[in-house]
Amino acid sequence: MAETASILPGKRSGVFRISVEKVAINYRYASIPDNLGASPRETPVCSDGPAAYFATIPVEKIAEAMRAEGIPAAVSYSAGTYVCNDTFYSLMHMIANRYPGIRGGFIHVPYIPEQVVDKPAGTPSMALSMIRAALETAIRVTAEHTGTAVYNSGAVY
């Protein structure tokens, strides 16, 4: 199987930059109900999964390349404890168990301006063209970086 990468974008309200996520944790804690009214508290994402997964895309290189292109971006070490983390963890768990040759990660993006019209004044947003450029950069950098990230005591080699 040819190696590919799965990069999922998510929405993070109230931020002005792209957040390239590093770690997905096997933990759910919802401070608000989801669209179906569920509010999981202190439950695992996957009962048979490890405590955490690291992204296998080149997180630091992606954020650095975005910044070099004038796109506000940073590495994030927490996708939260709810929907975005759940999605990221579930992706990495599926990759680990069914598609071990695929790299994966998760990228939070801000609202676009049209989404903040009815939000409180000053709610951060980013132009769709810049978000698109950021995701294209993530794909390009991931394709250029063919090595697999290896973690040893938290260091990437």
Long-range contacts (C-beta under 8 A, 24 or more apart in sequence): 1-99, 1-101, 1-102, 2-101, 3-101, 3-102, 3-103, 3-146, 4-102, 4-103, 5-56, 5-57, 5-102, 5-103, 5-104, 5-105, 5-139, 5-142, 5-143, 6-91, 6-95, 6-102, 6-103, 6-104, 6-105, 7-57, 7-104, 7-105, 7-106, 7-107, 7-135, 7-138, 7-139, 7-142, 8-87, 8-88, 8-91, 8-104, 8-105, 8-106, 8-107, 9-106, 9-107, 9-108, 9-109, 9-131, 9-135, 10-79, 10-83, 10-84, 10-87, 10-88, 10-106, 10-107, 10-108, 10-109, 11-108, 11-109, 11-110, 11-111, 12-84, 12-108, 12-109, 12-110, 13-110, 13-111, 13-119, 13-123, 14-123, 14-124, 15-108, 15-110, 15-124, 16-72, 16-110, 16-124, 16-125, 16-126, 17-71, 17-72, 17-73, 17-74, 17-110, 17-126, 18-63, 18-66, 18-71, 18-72, 18-73, 18-74, 18-107, 18-108, 18-109, 18-110, 18-126, 18-131, 18-134, 19-73, 19-74, 19-75, 19-76, 19-107, 19-108, 20-55, 20-59, 20-62, 20-63, 20-66, 20-73, 20-74, 20-75, 20-76, 20-105, 20-107, 20-138, 21-55, 21-59, 21-76, 21-77, 21-78, 21-79, 21-84, 21-88, 21-105, 21-106, 21-107, 21-108, 22-54, 22-55, 22-59, 22-75, 22-76, 22-77, 23-52, 23-53, 23-54, 23-55, 23-77, 23-78, 23-79, 24-52, 24-53, 24-54, 24-55, 24-79, 24-85, 24-88, 24-89, 24-91, 24-92, 24-106, 25-51, 25-52, 25-78, 25-79, 25-81, 25-85, 25-89, 26-50, 26-51, 26-52, 26-89, 27-81, 27-85, 28-81, 28-82, 28-85, 28-86, 29-81, 29-82, 30-81, 30-82, 31-82, 34-82, 34-83, 40-82, 45-85, 45-86, 45-89, 45-90, 45-93, 46-89, 46-90, 46-93, 49-89, 49-93, 52-89, 53-88, 53-89, 53-92, 53-93, 53-96, 54-149, 54-151, 55-88, 55-92, 55-104, 55-105, 55-106, 55-149, 56-92, 56-95, 56-103, 56-104, 56-105, 56-148, 56-149, 57-103, 57-104, 57-105, 57-138, 57-142, 57-145, 57-149, 58-141, 58-142, 58-145, 58-149, 59-105, 59-149, 60-156, 61-141, 61-145, 62-105, 62-107, 62-137, 62-138, 62-141, 62-142, 65-137, 65-140, 65-141, 66-134, 66-137, 66-138, 69-133, 69-137, 71-130, 71-133, 71-134, 71-137, 72-126, 73-134, 76-108, 79-106, 79-108, 84-108, 103-142, 103-148, 105-138, 105-142, 107-134, 107-135, 107-138, 109-134, 109-135
